[in-house]
Every structure is written in structure tokens, then in C-alpha cells.
Amino acid sequence: MPSSAEIRMLLAYPDGAMHDFLKYLNMYYWRDMFRKNKSIKEKSFNDAKEYYDVVINEVKIVSDRISHKDVKSAEFRACASRMGKNVGLFENRLKDFIRSGHCPVRLSKELRAFMPSFSMMIPLANVLAKGKPKLKKEWVRLKPLVKQLKSHLDTGIEKSDNGKVKVVFDIEGDPVVYADKMHLTRAMLNVFHDAVTHSHGETVIVKVDNAKNEVIFSTTNLGRRIPKKIVRVIGEKPYTENIMKQVPHGYGKIAAKSVILAHGGTFTPMNTKKGFQIALTIPKPRTRRMVA
């Protein structure tokens, strides 16, 4: 079972977690296994097959309702409860199939690797069915959070598509916001991680602007441009920049946008004169109080 901290993390952007879950369910070996495979006659496999499309459909419904802010109605809670139940049944049927001895070795390894995703989705559905809790806010200094980004850069995400990428940090002052520290850190890391790992060798500028009523955290990939039709969907749904790449990305940005909107801020992807930029704004608290 996931920890309470992991569940709180998922609850900040449940639609992002569900997009991620659906991404794996829609990968080729799941589609081939449940929609094309006619050679496996074992009962537990056919039982699991029954739930495959049901689970995909229900996760999509709950995710769509979250995206449209329909999370308070009794109907939404019922949908989330039903989704959790069917995801659980699907997981149990898959486990029965693995134990049956009829599951090919390669397929067994892929299924076992996927099982942790169920351990996240089921409790997430159960909590959503009871009503989405509020964020756990506290006074947070942004400067230390940006330093955490630097530490992540030093420990292995400095590789871009074309090797190493130069990252420049520009922090104005020492701004304080009233936010859920864990979720805000994850949102900033998601945007930063995408800027670096999907870089094509260009410099990435990480900037914190300390404005009067808000703090603006942004990443800019210098010299990079993204087609307008893709910019419009960033933060809304997965996308593919290169038609040769079959697996879409953008799940981290979906998660980041959900977190920032939950804090009353804005998530803005855009092409600027300098390059492609994503800006996150976090409203400043009315009272000024430093955090130790």
C-alpha cells in the first residue's frame, strides 16, 4: 500500500495520475494481449479480459469529470467508487492469471512490473469517492525549493536528447508563498525535468520573479519553438511532438497544472522571443511571514 504522503501527492493531481495509468494500459502489449490474443484459453485470462475495456472507460470518465471540476457531486463519488472496485477486480484477475501457470514468462514479467500502479489507483479512487480533501498548506520559501532542483540536476537528469544541457538559474529575492510544499515541489520539478530532458542541446533558463502579488516560476528553452497546436494542449492532455515517436509525453505538465490551479495560480505554456517557456504563477499571501 502507498504511504499517506504518496496518496496526498496523487490527490493534488489525480487526473495526471489517471492519464499515466491509461498510458500504460494503452501500450501495445496490453492492446495485443486483450484485444487480439485468441490463443490463451485459461479462465482467469478471459476473466481479466472482461475488465480491460471497462477499467479504461471508467478511468477516462472519472478523469474527465476531474478536468471539468465536477468533483463534489454524489454522482462523481459514485463513479470514483465504481472505478476503484473494477480496477481492484481487474488486478485480482491478473494476479490469478499470473499464478495459473498459463501466463507466458515475458508477459508475466510485464504484468508484475505494472502491479504497483494498481496499488496507487485503488486507494486514490477510494479517497476520491469520499470527497477530495484540501491541500495541506504552510509558509514556504521558494529559494530552497529551487536549490532542490539543482540537486536533481546534479544527480542524473542533466542528460537531454543531445547529451548535456546548460542550465542557468535566476532567482529574484527570497519570496514566500502559502502552499502545500510537497505538491508545489513536485510541480516545479515536473516542469524543470521536462525542460531539461526534452531539450535538444539548448540552454534552459530557470527563473523566479518576485512580483508584487505573485511569484512566477518559469523555465525557458532558449531557441526552441513548439507548434501552436501542441502549445494549446500542454497541461491539458498528452501529446507527441514527433510523429515518429509512438508514446506521447506531457503527463508531468498535466500534473503540474493541476497542482498550480489548486493553489489559485496559473499555468502558461508559450513561445516567446527567446524560446519556449512554461510559467507557473503562485499568488502571494496577504500577510508577510518568513519561514525558518
Rosetta silent file (secondary structure, phi, psi, omega in degrees, C-alpha in Angstrom):
SEQUENCE: MPSSAEIRMLLAYPDGAMHDFLKYLNMYYWRDMFRKNKSIKEKSFNDAKEYYDVVINEVKIVSDRISHKDVKSAEFRACASRMGKNVGLFENRLKDFIRSGHCPVRLSKELRAFMPSFSMMIPLANVLAKGKPKLKKEWVRLKPLVKQLKSHLDTGIEKSDNGKVKVVFDIEGDPVVYADKMHLTRAMLNVFHDAVTHSHGETVIVKVDNAKNEVIFSTTNLGRRIPKKIVRVIGEKPYTENIMKQVPHGYGKIAAKSVILAHGGTFTPMNTKKGFQIALTIPKPRTRRMVA
SCORE:     score description
SCORE:     0.000 S_00000001
   1 L     0.000  141.123  177.462    0.000    0.000    0.000 S_00000001
   2 L   -70.351  157.424  179.142    1.237    3.538   -0.731 S_00000001
   3 L   -75.502  166.579  178.419    2.028    5.864    2.150 S_00000001
   4 H   -62.969  -32.565  178.573   -0.279    8.721    3.172 S_00000001
   5 H   -66.044  -40.516  179.218    2.258   11.146    1.672 S_00000001
   6 H   -66.354  -38.364  178.210    2.088    9.346   -1.691 S_00000001
   7 H   -65.791  -41.584  177.503   -1.705    9.440   -1.617 S_00000001
   8 H   -61.655  -37.316  178.517   -1.649   13.191   -0.843 S_00000001
   9 H   -61.485  -45.304 -179.507    0.728   13.620   -3.780 S_00000001
  10 H   -66.396  -36.837 -176.900   -1.704   11.844   -6.109 S_00000001
  11 H   -67.661  -20.687  177.889   -4.682   13.789   -4.796 S_00000001
  12 H   -70.982  -28.974  178.742   -3.088   17.075   -5.851 S_00000001
  13 L  -145.992   65.210 -177.523   -3.317   15.966   -9.486 S_00000001
  14 H   -60.966  -33.738  178.998   -5.486   12.831   -9.743 S_00000001
  15 H   -64.777  -34.114  176.534   -6.205   13.421  -13.429 S_00000001
  16 H   -65.709  -41.722  178.268   -2.443   13.319  -14.090 S_00000001
  17 H   -62.431  -38.850 -179.261   -2.131   10.031  -12.201 S_00000001
  18 H   -71.751  -37.434  174.820   -5.005    8.603  -14.217 S_00000001
  19 H   -58.581  -41.689 -179.930   -3.534    9.753  -17.519 S_00000001
  20 H   -63.622  -43.009  178.357   -0.363    7.927  -16.534 S_00000001
  21 H   -60.702  -45.823 -179.718   -2.331    4.779  -15.677 S_00000001
  22 H   -65.551  -33.637  179.136   -4.157    4.922  -19.015 S_00000001
  23 H   -56.881  -45.286 -179.617   -0.880    5.442  -20.859 S_00000001
  24 H   -70.422  -40.444  179.979    0.327    2.035  -19.703 S_00000001
  25 H   -63.894  -27.700 -178.027   -2.999    0.295  -20.310 S_00000001
  26 L   -92.576    0.692  177.725   -2.990    1.570  -23.897 S_00000001
  27 L   -67.636  157.902 -167.998    0.549    0.446  -24.685 S_00000001
  28 H   -55.047  -39.441 -173.862    0.852   -2.138  -27.422 S_00000001
  29 H   -72.506  -24.103  173.614    1.352   -5.243  -25.284 S_00000001
  30 H   -74.179  -45.344  179.350   -1.861   -4.585  -23.334 S_00000001
  31 H   -60.924  -46.684 -179.451   -3.859   -3.968  -26.506 S_00000001
  32 H   -63.251  -38.678 -176.350   -2.388   -7.030  -28.212 S_00000001
  33 H   -67.585  -44.770 -172.918   -2.922   -9.164  -25.136 S_00000001
  34 H   -98.288  -19.490 -177.497   -6.564   -8.307  -24.514 S_00000001
  35 H  -108.572  -21.205 -177.299   -7.914   -7.295  -27.922 S_00000001
  36 H  -115.455  -26.638 -173.205   -6.004   -9.512  -30.356 S_00000001
  37 L   -73.011  120.361  178.490   -4.831  -12.546  -28.392 S_00000001
  38 L  -119.814    2.847 -175.122   -7.061  -15.578  -29.034 S_00000001
  39 L   -86.683  -22.962 -178.471   -4.575  -18.305  -28.186 S_00000001
  40 L   -90.362  116.949 -176.063   -4.878  -18.133  -24.382 S_00000001
  41 L  -102.993   -2.757 -175.169   -7.966  -20.051  -23.262 S_00000001
  42 L   -59.723  138.172 -173.629   -7.292  -20.006  -19.498 S_00000001
  43 H   -59.212  -45.795 -176.976  -10.351  -18.863  -17.469 S_00000001
  44 H   -63.291  -31.125  176.916   -8.559  -16.240  -15.333 S_00000001
  45 H   -66.677  -45.444  179.875   -7.194  -14.614  -18.520 S_00000001
  46 H   -67.209  -31.819  175.811  -10.688  -14.353  -20.013 S_00000001
  47 H   -65.262  -42.430  178.519  -11.986  -13.017  -16.695 S_00000001
  48 H   -65.333  -38.789 -179.125   -9.310  -10.280  -16.781 S_00000001
  49 H   -58.457  -34.675  179.277  -10.120   -9.582  -20.423 S_00000001
  50 H   -60.343  -34.623 -173.912  -13.692   -8.725  -19.392 S_00000001
  51 H   -90.945  -11.858 -174.099  -12.472   -5.886  -17.194 S_00000001
  52 H   -57.580  -59.006 -178.101   -9.861   -4.374  -19.532 S_00000001
  53 H   -69.269  -30.526  178.113  -12.145   -2.051  -21.539 S_00000001
  54 H   -62.264  -46.411 -179.381  -14.387   -1.468  -18.506 S_00000001
  55 H   -64.541  -45.987  178.951  -11.444   -0.114  -16.487 S_00000001
  56 H   -57.026  -46.669 -178.158  -10.179    2.068  -19.343 S_00000001
  57 H   -63.265  -43.758 -175.879  -13.641    3.567  -19.831 S_00000001
  58 H   -72.818  -35.636  176.145  -14.261    4.268  -16.140 S_00000001
  59 H   -64.489  -38.837  177.805  -10.829    5.819  -15.530 S_00000001
  60 H   -62.903  -42.500 -179.109  -11.475    8.095  -18.524 S_00000001
  61 H   -62.652  -48.372 -178.740  -14.884    9.130  -17.130 S_00000001
  62 H   -64.737  -42.627  179.339  -13.523    9.990  -13.669 S_00000001
  63 H   -61.082  -41.674 -179.536  -10.512   11.804  -15.159 S_00000001
  64 H   -65.441  -39.723  179.103  -12.789   13.840  -17.446 S_00000001
  65 H   -65.539  -37.919  177.479  -15.041   14.840  -14.542 S_00000001
  66 H   -64.035  -43.734 -179.786  -11.991   15.972  -12.560 S_00000001
  67 H   -60.251  -31.334 -179.469  -10.794   18.034  -15.541 S_00000001
  68 L   -96.681   15.917  175.840  -14.196   19.762  -15.647 S_00000001
  69 L    62.862   21.194  178.718  -14.138   20.399  -11.857 S_00000001
  70 L   -94.002   74.451 -174.168  -17.114   18.069  -11.309 S_00000001
  71 L  -119.812    0.031 -175.118  -15.760   16.511   -8.105 S_00000001
  72 L  -103.303  -14.853 -175.119  -18.342   17.444   -5.470 S_00000001
  73 L   -76.080  156.891  176.627  -21.451   15.684   -6.723 S_00000001
  74 H   -64.274  -31.339  179.657  -22.746   12.370   -5.406 S_00000001
  75 H   -65.174  -40.605  178.063  -22.600   11.114   -8.992 S_00000001
  76 H   -63.727  -45.264 -179.878  -18.852   11.764   -9.170 S_00000001
  77 H   -61.059  -36.045  177.736  -18.244    9.955   -5.878 S_00000001
  78 H   -67.125  -40.025  177.821  -20.252    7.009   -7.184 S_00000001
  79 H   -62.138  -44.583 -179.283  -18.166    6.973  -10.393 S_00000001
  80 H   -64.234  -40.339  178.992  -14.925    7.014   -8.388 S_00000001
  81 H   -63.506  -43.845  179.539  -16.178    4.220   -6.139 S_00000001
  82 H   -64.919  -40.349  178.228  -17.162    2.090   -9.142 S_00000001
  83 H   -61.044  -47.129  179.840  -13.825    2.749  -10.798 S_00000001
  84 H   -59.053  -41.623  179.949  -11.916    1.639   -7.691 S_00000001
  85 H   -62.668  -46.007 -177.589  -13.972   -1.536   -7.450 S_00000001
  86 H   -72.719  -33.711  174.541  -13.396   -2.514  -11.087 S_00000001
  87 H   -62.848  -40.546  178.314   -9.678   -1.654  -11.001 S_00000001
  88 H   -64.047  -42.480  178.235   -9.431   -3.941   -7.963 S_00000001
  89 H   -64.638  -41.006  178.034  -11.293   -6.761   -9.720 S_00000001
  90 H   -61.411  -44.434  179.068   -9.083   -6.350  -12.794 S_00000001
  91 H   -60.532  -44.480 -179.045   -5.960   -6.515  -10.616 S_00000001
  92 H   -64.192  -38.633  178.578   -7.165   -9.692   -8.880 S_00000001
  93 H   -66.050  -37.929  177.954   -7.936  -11.411  -12.198 S_00000001
  94 H   -65.544  -40.766  178.189   -4.460  -10.532  -13.483 S_00000001
  95 H   -63.379  -39.961  177.525   -2.876  -11.972  -10.339 S_00000001
  96 H   -62.357  -39.211 -179.819   -4.929  -15.175  -10.799 S_00000001
  97 H   -66.131  -41.687  178.334   -3.711  -15.385  -14.390 S_00000001
  98 H   -61.749  -41.000 -178.123   -0.059  -14.987  -13.335 S_00000001
  99 H   -76.044  -15.705 -173.209   -0.467  -17.734  -10.727 S_00000001
 100 L   -68.030  -22.955 -176.550   -2.284  -20.062  -13.118 S_00000001
 101 L    89.235   -5.405  179.301    0.881  -21.251  -14.855 S_00000001
 102 L   -96.457   -2.635 -177.390   -0.600  -20.415  -18.283 S_00000001
 103 L   -85.494  122.034  178.247    0.930  -16.945  -18.404 S_00000001
 104 L   -55.420  147.823 -174.718    3.995  -16.692  -20.720 S_00000001
 105 H   -57.228  -47.795 -178.185    7.199  -15.728  -18.857 S_00000001
 106 H   -61.866  -43.173  179.946    7.732  -12.425  -20.709 S_00000001
 107 H   -65.326  -38.374  178.676    4.108  -11.426  -20.199 S_00000001
 108 H   -60.262  -42.293  179.257    4.310  -12.383  -16.531 S_00000001
 109 H   -63.980  -41.641 -179.521    7.279  -10.035  -16.042 S_00000001
 110 H   -65.903  -40.225  179.759    5.436   -7.155  -17.740 S_00000001
 111 H   -67.051  -42.330  179.430    2.330   -7.706  -15.617 S_00000001
 112 H   -63.237  -37.998  179.552    4.307   -7.882  -12.377 S_00000001
 113 H   -65.615  -27.590 -177.050    6.107   -4.639  -13.284 S_00000001
 114 H   -84.831  -19.736 -174.020    2.720   -2.957  -13.778 S_00000001
 115 H   -54.405  -37.911  178.858    1.187   -4.104  -10.466 S_00000001
 116 H   -57.069  -26.708  178.834    2.465   -1.120   -8.373 S_00000001
 117 H   -64.154  -34.805  178.125    0.234    1.137  -10.484 S_00000001
 118 H   -66.915  -37.099 -178.044   -2.815   -0.672   -9.123 S_00000001
 119 H   -66.007  -18.361  175.548   -1.628   -0.113   -5.558 S_00000001
 120 H   -90.910  -43.012 -173.122   -1.802    3.642   -6.262 S_00000001
 121 H   -68.502  -37.683 -174.953   -5.034    3.794   -8.265 S_00000001
 122 H   -66.804  -52.454  177.346   -7.263    1.823   -5.889 S_00000001
 123 H   -65.492  -30.205  176.356   -6.738    3.930   -2.710 S_00000001
 124 H   -61.630  -45.586  178.577   -6.820    7.076   -4.861 S_00000001
 125 H   -62.573  -40.439 -178.894  -10.264    6.054   -6.137 S_00000001
 126 H   -64.228  -39.622  179.330  -11.421    5.256   -2.607 S_00000001
 127 H   -70.970  -40.218  178.041  -10.402    8.695   -1.294 S_00000001
 128 H   -62.202  -34.637 -179.807  -11.989   10.481   -4.281 S_00000001
 129 H   -65.903  -22.964  179.456  -15.190    8.556   -3.604 S_00000001
 130 L   -94.073   -4.860 -177.306  -15.279   10.126   -0.128 S_00000001
 131 L   109.041  135.562 -176.434  -14.608   13.649   -1.416 S_00000001
 132 L   -73.685  123.974 -179.773  -11.360   15.371   -2.364 S_00000001
 133 L   -75.440  165.505  178.815   -9.502   16.749    0.701 S_00000001
 134 L   -78.498  159.984  174.823   -7.891   20.173    0.837 S_00000001
 135 L   -68.295  150.222  178.344   -4.206   20.785    0.260 S_00000001
 136 L   -92.787   92.956 -172.745   -2.041   20.870    3.376 S_00000001
 137 L   -89.826  151.441  176.570   -0.718   24.439    3.133 S_00000001
 138 E  -154.440  170.914  177.313    2.129   26.066    5.016 S_00000001
 139 E   -78.665  125.430 -172.600    4.500   29.024    4.605 S_00000001
 140 E  -129.230  127.242  171.853    7.118   28.045    2.038 S_00000001
 141 E   -85.093  133.581 -176.193   10.296   29.795    0.872 S_00000001
 142 H   -81.133  -25.581 -176.681   10.929   29.163   -2.818 S_00000001
 143 H   -57.899  -47.408  177.895   14.697   29.600   -2.767 S_00000001
 144 H   -62.516  -31.517  179.209   15.345   26.242   -1.023 S_00000001
 145 H   -66.873  -38.849  178.166   12.955   24.536   -3.458 S_00000001
 146 H   -66.523  -35.071  176.106   14.954   25.818   -6.415 S_00000001
 147 H   -62.291  -33.362  176.225   18.111   24.503   -4.726 S_00000001
 148 H   -63.658  -36.789  177.177   16.417   21.101   -4.697 S_00000001
 149 H   -61.519  -40.511  178.548   16.073   21.372   -8.471 S_00000001
 150 H   -61.105  -39.935 -179.031   19.827   21.967   -8.661 S_00000001
 151 H   -67.056  -35.911  176.578   20.456   18.818   -6.638 S_00000001
 152 H   -65.795  -37.245  178.474   18.258   16.804   -9.018 S_00000001
 153 H   -62.680  -39.419 -178.523   20.234   18.203  -11.914 S_00000001
 154 H   -73.095  -18.188 -174.570   23.475   17.061  -10.283 S_00000001
 155 L  -109.981   26.113  166.264   22.162   13.544   -9.671 S_00000001
 156 L   129.233    0.574  178.064   21.258   12.393  -13.107 S_00000001
 157 L  -109.008   20.375  179.875   18.736   14.383  -15.156 S_00000001
 158 L   -79.449   -3.612  179.132   21.248   16.607  -16.919 S_00000001
 159 E   -81.030  126.084  175.230   21.073   14.368  -19.985 S_00000001
 160 E  -106.540 -173.323  178.667   18.980   15.780  -22.815 S_00000001
 161 L   -60.788  -28.522 -177.529   18.164   14.260  -26.209 S_00000001
 162 L  -114.602   31.510  178.566   21.526   15.531  -27.462 S_00000001
 163 E    99.265 -144.618 -177.266   23.673   14.948  -24.380 S_00000001
 164 E   -73.916  151.643  179.108   24.380   17.522  -21.687 S_00000001
 165 L  -130.462  142.445  179.506   22.419   20.735  -21.481 S_00000001
 166 L   -84.595  131.845  177.924   23.392   24.022  -19.814 S_00000001
 167 E  -119.761  128.030  179.533   21.013   25.239  -17.091 S_00000001
 168 E  -114.248  126.974  179.439   21.094   28.826  -15.775 S_00000001
 169 E  -101.994  132.589 -179.629   19.276   29.727  -12.528 S_00000001
 170 E  -133.678  102.399 -175.421   17.999   33.293  -11.990 S_00000001
 171 E  -114.154  124.083  179.884   16.267   33.878   -8.628 S_00000001
 172 L   -95.822  113.417  177.446   14.928   37.299   -7.618 S_00000001
 173 L    68.757 -153.506 -179.716   14.919   37.839   -3.858 S_00000001
 174 L  -138.015   69.666 -173.401   13.660   35.212   -1.420 S_00000001
 175 L   -68.133  151.010  178.250    9.876   35.005   -1.994 S_00000001
 176 E  -121.485  135.771  177.155    7.478   33.233    0.361 S_00000001
 177 E  -127.825  160.404  176.871    4.192   31.595   -0.659 S_00000001
 178 E  -102.677  105.276 -169.787    1.413   29.853    1.229 S_00000001
 179 E  -154.879  168.316  170.910    1.267   26.424   -0.371 S_00000001
 180 L   -80.256  108.578 -171.295    1.429   22.671    0.003 S_00000001
 181 H   -58.857  -45.516 -177.059    5.204   22.310   -0.004 S_00000001
 182 H   -63.139  -45.355 -177.846    5.357   18.711   -1.215 S_00000001
 183 H   -69.826  -39.818  179.518    2.953   19.256   -4.113 S_00000001
 184 H   -63.945  -41.946  177.617    4.494   22.563   -5.151 S_00000001
 185 H   -58.988  -44.556 -179.030    7.968   20.994   -5.175 S_00000001
 186 H   -64.963  -39.915  179.283    6.715   18.175   -7.382 S_00000001
 187 H   -62.405  -46.266  179.379    5.007   20.594   -9.806 S_00000001
 188 H   -63.980  -40.841  179.950    8.185   22.667  -10.184 S_00000001
 189 H   -65.171  -39.037  179.396   10.286   19.527  -10.574 S_00000001
 190 H   -60.664  -46.012 -179.312    7.961   18.145  -13.267 S_00000001
 191 H   -66.548  -43.648  179.147    8.252   21.319  -15.365 S_00000001
 192 H   -62.674  -45.874 -178.770   12.015   21.547  -14.780 S_00000001
 193 H   -60.125  -44.414  179.534   12.543   17.870  -15.578 S_00000001
 194 H   -64.485  -40.176 -179.382   10.622   18.146  -18.874 S_00000001
 195 H   -61.479  -40.190 -177.026   12.539   21.282  -19.890 S_00000001
 196 H   -78.566  -49.656 -173.705   15.881   19.538  -19.356 S_00000001
 197 H   -71.944  -26.099  178.458   15.177   16.013  -20.602 S_00000001
 198 L  -100.139   15.138  175.135   13.328   17.158  -23.740 S_00000001
 199 L   -70.511  151.794  176.201   15.960   19.756  -24.547 S_00000001
 200 L  -112.183   39.225  177.772   17.719   19.469  -27.899 S_00000001
 201 L    96.381   -5.307 -178.260   21.007   20.842  -26.620 S_00000001
 202 L   -80.644  163.593  177.280   19.763   24.372  -25.999 S_00000001
 203 L   -73.862  142.073  176.815   20.307   26.339  -22.780 S_00000001
 204 E  -111.893  124.523  177.188   17.495   26.173  -20.197 S_00000001
 205 E   -99.308  122.775  175.403   16.795   29.280  -18.083 S_00000001
 206 E  -107.946  116.994 -172.295   15.118   28.622  -14.710 S_00000001
 207 E  -127.662  142.587  173.109   13.800   31.888  -13.320 S_00000001
 208 E  -122.294  114.153  178.023   11.914   33.027  -10.196 S_00000001
 209 E  -100.248  127.489 -178.109   10.337   36.509  -10.444 S_00000001
 210 E   -97.943   80.706 -177.883    9.259   38.095   -7.166 S_00000001
 211 L   -80.531  177.643 -174.217    6.324   40.259   -8.318 S_00000001
 212 L   -65.721  -47.861 -174.603    4.060   42.351   -6.077 S_00000001
 213 L  -110.879   -0.815 -177.405    1.109   39.961   -5.768 S_00000001
 214 E  -156.291  161.311  173.697    2.541   36.718   -7.076 S_00000001
 215 E  -110.990  134.183 -178.544    5.664   34.655   -7.577 S_00000001
 216 E  -114.291  117.517  175.507    6.422   33.457  -11.101 S_00000001
 217 E  -104.542  126.133 -177.839    8.465   30.296  -11.611 S_00000001
 218 E  -139.580  152.286  171.082    9.421   29.698  -15.243 S_00000001
 219 E  -123.251  135.314  179.591   11.594   27.510  -17.435 S_00000001
 220 E  -128.764  123.173  174.609   12.664   28.697  -20.896 S_00000001
 221 E   -91.274  102.237 -174.396   14.323   26.540  -23.532 S_00000001
 222 E   -60.777  132.119  175.926   16.324   29.145  -25.486 S_00000001
 223 L    80.441   -3.096 -177.530   15.886   28.993  -29.235 S_00000001
 224 L   -94.477  140.962  175.078   13.244   26.289  -29.093 S_00000001
 225 L  -126.937  142.493  177.528    9.821   26.628  -30.717 S_00000001
 226 L  -121.073  136.350  179.694    6.835   24.319  -30.344 S_00000001
 227 L   -53.002  142.545 -176.601    3.931   24.243  -32.853 S_00000001
 228 H   -57.153  -37.319 -177.418    0.903   26.266  -31.726 S_00000001
 229 H   -65.670  -26.312  176.654   -1.425   23.267  -31.917 S_00000001
 230 H   -82.539  -40.573  178.790    0.779   21.493  -29.347 S_00000001
 231 H   -55.193  -38.598 -177.446    1.185   24.557  -27.108 S_00000001
 232 L   -63.275  -26.605 -175.560   -2.622   24.722  -26.826 S_00000001
 233 L  -103.307   -6.130 -179.545   -2.849   21.227  -25.308 S_00000001
 234 L   -62.895  127.545 -176.873    0.200   21.311  -22.993 S_00000001
 235 L    91.189  -12.595 -179.505   -1.050   20.791  -19.455 S_00000001
 236 L  -102.848  -41.359 -178.880   -4.401   19.560  -20.767 S_00000001
 237 L  -157.772  164.181  179.188   -3.575   16.191  -22.321 S_00000001
 238 L   -63.826  156.018 -179.573   -0.611   14.069  -23.509 S_00000001
 239 E  -149.284  165.107  177.200    0.964   14.987  -26.841 S_00000001
 240 L  -128.865  119.490  179.604    3.636   13.865  -29.287 S_00000001
 241 L   -75.676  -35.680 -177.473    5.972   16.431  -30.860 S_00000001
 242 L  -111.071  119.985 -176.623    7.493   13.933  -33.272 S_00000001
 243 L   -64.211  -15.959  177.988    5.062   11.754  -35.231 S_00000001
 244 L   -78.164  -18.040  179.361    7.733    9.037  -35.332 S_00000001
 245 L   -91.204  118.147 -174.142    7.534    8.713  -31.532 S_00000001
 246 L   -77.595  -33.213 -176.120    4.596    6.478  -30.652 S_00000001
 247 L   -89.672  118.506  179.647    4.498    7.111  -26.879 S_00000001
 248 L   -72.271  162.866  174.371    3.143   10.579  -26.002 S_00000001
 249 E  -132.581 -174.537 -177.726    4.513   12.680  -23.167 S_00000001
 250 L   109.341    3.866 -178.704    3.349   15.703  -21.176 S_00000001
 251 H   -66.390  -36.070  178.507    1.963   13.832  -18.153 S_00000001
 252 H   -63.574  -35.904  179.912    4.236   15.792  -15.789 S_00000001
 253 H   -71.770  -35.351  175.616    2.862   19.060  -17.142 S_00000001
 254 H   -60.844  -45.266  179.143   -0.718   17.847  -16.654 S_00000001
 255 H   -62.323  -46.054 -178.303    0.163   17.078  -13.043 S_00000001
 256 H   -61.598  -42.242 -179.783    1.922   20.430  -12.562 S_00000001
 257 H   -62.651  -42.178  179.975   -1.013   22.395  -13.951 S_00000001
 258 H   -60.792  -41.217  179.565   -3.461   20.642  -11.627 S_00000001
 259 H   -64.345  -47.459 -177.078   -1.294   21.494   -8.607 S_00000001
 260 H   -65.502  -41.352  178.037   -0.899   25.156   -9.571 S_00000001
 261 H   -64.155  -35.572  178.095   -4.607   25.627  -10.301 S_00000001
 262 H   -64.554  -22.928  178.284   -5.413   24.060   -6.920 S_00000001
 263 L   -92.643    4.333 -179.475   -3.302   26.846   -5.373 S_00000001
 264 L    81.029   15.093 -179.215   -5.214   29.556   -7.247 S_00000001
 265 L   -99.494 -165.698  179.552   -2.334   30.169   -9.672 S_00000001
 266 E  -129.994  153.456  178.008   -1.897   29.903  -13.426 S_00000001
 267 E  -124.485  114.825 -173.971   -0.041   27.545  -15.774 S_00000001
 268 E  -128.449  108.006  172.224    1.017   29.192  -19.055 S_00000001
 269 E   -91.019  137.498 -179.394    2.947   27.474  -21.885 S_00000001
 270 E  -161.350  155.155  170.205    4.039   29.843  -24.687 S_00000001
 271 E   -91.191  122.485  178.075    6.563   30.568  -27.410 S_00000001
 272 L  -108.766  179.590  177.464    8.454   33.783  -26.582 S_00000001
 273 L   -62.868  -31.265 -178.531   11.098   35.726  -28.495 S_00000001
 274 L   -81.936  -31.920 -177.147   13.750   33.834  -26.538 S_00000001
 275 E   158.795 -165.550 -179.343   12.256   30.364  -26.881 S_00000001
 276 E   -80.830  133.321 -175.613    9.623   28.023  -25.465 S_00000001
 277 E  -133.112  144.896  167.898    8.561   28.865  -21.915 S_00000001
 278 E  -121.679  125.613 -178.884    6.309   27.458  -19.209 S_00000001
 279 E  -117.630  129.749  175.596    5.395   29.895  -16.430 S_00000001
 280 E  -110.327  125.815  176.120    3.783   28.929  -13.132 S_00000001
 281 E  -108.350  136.240  177.256    2.320   31.729  -11.007 S_00000001
 282 E  -122.980  120.180 -179.027    1.646   31.266   -7.294 S_00000001
 283 E   -60.833  143.095  176.745   -0.338   34.019   -5.513 S_00000001
 284 L   -81.295  148.215  176.404    1.431   35.674   -2.600 S_00000001
 285 L   -70.348  157.066 -179.027   -0.170   35.530    0.868 S_00000001
 286 L   -71.374  -34.290  179.501   -1.672   38.712    2.247 S_00000001
 287 L   -99.790  144.067 -178.475    0.458   38.617    5.408 S_00000001
 288 L   -99.087  118.095 -178.235    4.240   38.561    5.234 S_00000001
 289 L  -147.041  120.737 -177.817    5.816   35.944    7.438 S_00000001
 290 L   -78.439  150.001  178.747    9.186   34.322    6.926 S_00000001
 291 L  -105.218  133.684 -179.247    9.698   30.618    7.299 S_00000001
 292 L   -70.410    0.000    0.000   12.683   29.389    9.233 S_00000001
